[in-house]
Amino acid sequence: MCSRLVARGDEVVVVCADEPRGAGDAGDGVPVHRLPWRLKVANTNLTPRLPWVIAREPWDVVHTHLPTPWSADWSVLVARILGRGSVVSFYNAIVGEGLAGRAAQLYNATVLRATLGLADRVVVVSDAWRDRLVAAQPGIAGKIVVIPTGVDLAAHAPGVGGDGRQLLFVGILDRFHRYKGLDVLLDALARVSAPFELTVVGDGALRAEYEQQRDRLGLTGVVRFVGRVDDDELRRAYARSDVYILPSDFAPQEGGFTLTALEAMASGVPVILADGAGQVAADAAEAGAGLRVGAGDVDALAAAVTRLLGDAGERERMRLAARSFVERRHSWDEITDARRAVYAQAASEAAARRRGVRSPA
């Protein structure tokens, strides 16, 4: 989206943590200011210089994202102090286990509410999240805007597929992303008799655990872990896949429209999505782009995999429907237009506040 904004004449600066450390810029005309960090809490890098860096940039609207508490909270607060506009993209609430879970509940009940209350606009990717936020915080109903996740249609052109048995899973393999359901997928594949090969893209602290599960289930020769890959290799993985699978079991954590599922469909890959993948599971099934299964239902997932592996005609119909679905609903050009309108609204409201402050004098 940033590169599209620059192409349209807007000035954009990205401020983010330097992770992975020393990474280069995207090379798409968008300047990136990477900040050093020493401590990481869950998925959030704590960058002490963030407030000062944001404060000295000559911007009109800041667009920040949740769930990254530190950067989102500081961005909105600095915007309000400076009298500028702020937009928050809200994907899901902060969650955790044990002590981290209690800290997350405290944050969600206090700081999160304050941040959303101070923001000029809150962008969510699904109707379900809009309804959840309004129920939890009715006062922000008027500032919530639904804009789905976008996909670069040019970058993710339909591929030729595989040999009729290539399955793909993409996700981070750590405890914070256990909800992606790779363990459920491995259990399901142990019940599939049709020939298949599963490629697992992603890495993390749980990779060894998943590899041990694979070996224990007798799937060593047909499940391949390839670790993290760059964007080009991920696009090639989509292009040579016959079915993309996401058996997520926690829809609030997914947010509503999982990007990798949309990228797979943009690449013309049929999908099997569990209900925990969010609204995209229902939408893709309704569009004829894939199959929907219950979260955690190993038997249903095994049956869905068997069905698609055994029906080349259905996979071909789904390939066409998948690409068409993304073209209609998730083009980055249309979504960039929608977000530019949101930025204009946020800037206008900030300007109105400034006039209101000055008017008594």
NORVEN-V553077 format. One record per backbone hydrogen bond with DSSP energy under -0.5 kcal/mol. NH is the residue of the N-H (numbers start at 1). CO is the residue of the C=O. E is the energy in kcal/mol with one decimal. If there is no record, write none. Layout:
{{NH CO E} {NH CO E}}
//
This chain:
{{5 1 -2.2} {6 2 -2.4} {7 3 -2.1} {8 4 -1.2} {9 6 -1.7} {10 5 -2.4} {12 10 -0.5} {14 31 -2.6} {15 13 -0.5} {16 33 -2.2} {18 35 -2.6} {19 17 -2.0} {23 20 -1.9} {31 12 -0.7} {31 29 -0.6} {33 14 -3.6} {34 32 -0.7} {35 16 -2.9} {38 46 -0.7} {39 46 -0.6} {41 44 -2.6} {42 40 -0.6} {44 41 -2.6} {45 43 -0.5} {46 39 -2.7} {47 45 -0.8} {48 46 -0.7} {50 47 -2.0} {53 49 -2.4} {54 50 -2.7} {55 51 -2.1} {56 52 -1.5} {57 53 -0.6} {57 54 -1.1} {59 57 -1.7} {62 85 -2.0} {64 62 -0.6} {64 87 -2.7} {66 89 -2.7} {68 65 -0.6} {72 68 -2.3} {73 69 -2.7} {74 70 -2.2} {75 71 -2.1} {76 72 -2.1} {77 73 -2.1} {78 74 -2.8} {79 75 -2.1} {80 76 -2.2} {81 77 -2.4} {82 78 -2.6} {83 79 -0.7} {83 80 -0.6} {84 79 -3.1} {85 60 -2.2} {87 62 -2.8} {88 121 -2.4} {89 64 -2.8} {89 87 -0.5} {90 88 -0.8} {90 123 -2.9} {91 66 -2.4} {91 89 -0.6} {100 97 -1.3} {102 98 -1.8} {103 99 -2.3} {104 100 -2.3} {105 101 -2.2} {106 102 -2.1} {107 103 -2.5} {108 104 -2.9} {109 105 -1.7} {110 106 -0.9} {110 107 -0.9} {112 107 -2.5} {114 110 -2.1} {115 111 -2.8} {116 112 -2.6} {117 113 -2.0} {118 114 -1.9} {119 115 -1.8} {120 86 -1.4} {121 86 -1.4} {122 143 -2.5} {123 88 -3.2} {124 145 -2.4} {130 126 -1.7} {131 127 -2.4} {132 128 -2.1} {133 129 -2.5} {134 130 -2.5} {135 131 -2.1} {136 132 -1.9} {137 133 -2.7} {140 137 -2.0} {141 138 -1.7} {143 140 -1.6} {144 140 -0.6} {144 141 -1.0} {145 122 -2.7} {147 124 -2.7} {147 145 -0.7} {151 330 -2.4} {153 151 -1.2} {156 152 -1.9} {157 155 -0.7} {159 267 -2.1} {161 239 -2.5} {167 165 -0.7} {167 197 -3.3} {168 243 -1.9} {169 199 -2.3} {171 201 -2.3} {173 203 -1.9} {174 172 -1.0} {177 174 -1.4} {178 175 -1.0} {180 177 -1.9} {181 178 -2.0} {185 181 -2.2} {186 182 -2.4} {187 183 -2.0} {188 184 -2.3} {189 185 -2.7} {190 186 -1.4} {191 188 -2.0} {192 189 -1.5} {193 191 -0.6} {197 165 -2.6} {198 222 -3.1} {199 167 -2.4} {199 197 -0.5} {200 198 -0.5} {200 224 -3.1} {201 169 -3.0} {201 199 -0.7} {202 200 -0.5} {202 227 -1.9} {206 173 -3.0} {207 173 -0.5} {207 204 -1.7} {210 206 -2.4} {211 207 -2.6} {212 208 -2.3} {213 209 -2.0} {214 210 -2.6} {215 211 -2.3} {216 212 -2.5} {217 213 -1.9} {218 215 -1.2} {219 214 -2.7} {222 219 -1.4} {223 219 -1.4} {224 198 -3.1} {226 200 -2.4} {226 224 -0.6} {227 200 -0.6} {227 202 -0.6} {234 230 -2.3} {235 231 -2.3} {236 232 -1.8} {237 233 -2.1} {238 234 -2.2} {239 235 -2.3} {240 236 -1.6} {241 238 -1.8} {242 166 -2.8} {243 166 -1.7} {244 270 -2.7} {245 168 -2.7} {246 272 -2.6} {249 179 -2.2} {253 250 -0.9} {254 250 -1.4} {255 251 -1.9} {258 277 -0.5} {262 258 -1.8} {263 259 -2.8} {264 260 -2.3} {265 261 -2.1} {266 262 -2.6} {267 263 -1.5} {268 265 -1.8} {269 264 -2.2} {270 242 -0.6} {270 268 -0.5} {271 289 -1.5} {272 244 -2.4} {273 291 -2.5} {274 246 -2.4} {275 293 -1.7} {276 248 -1.1} {277 274 -2.4} {278 275 -1.9} {280 256 -2.4} {281 278 -1.7} {282 278 -0.7} {283 279 -2.4} {284 280 -2.8} {285 281 -1.7} {286 282 -2.4} {287 283 -1.9} {288 285 -1.1} {289 284 -2.7} {290 284 -0.7} {291 271 -2.4} {293 273 -1.9} {297 294 -1.8} {298 296 -1.3} {301 297 -2.2} {302 298 -2.5} {303 299 -2.3} {304 300 -2.2} {305 301 -2.4} {306 302 -2.3} {307 303 -2.3} {308 304 -2.2} {309 305 -2.5} {310 306 -1.6} {311 308 -1.1} {315 311 -2.0} {316 312 -2.1} {317 313 -2.1} {318 314 -2.5} {319 315 -2.1} {320 316 -1.8} {321 317 -2.1} {322 318 -2.9} {323 319 -1.9} {324 320 -2.1} {325 321 -2.5} {326 322 -1.9} {327 323 -2.4} {328 324 -2.1} {329 325 -1.9} {330 326 -2.9} {332 151 -1.3} {335 331 -2.1} {336 332 -2.7} {337 333 -1.8} {338 334 -1.9} {339 335 -2.4} {340 336 -2.5} {341 337 -1.7} {342 338 -1.5} {343 339 -2.6} {344 340 -2.2} {345 341 -1.9} {346 342 -2.5} {347 343 -2.7} {348 344 -2.2} {349 345 -2.3} {350 346 -2.2} {351 347 -2.2} {352 348 -2.1} {353 349 -2.0} {354 350 -2.1} {355 351 -2.2} {356 352 -2.0} {357 353 -2.1} {358 354 -2.0} {359 355 -1.9} {360 356 -0.6} {361 358 -0.8}}
//
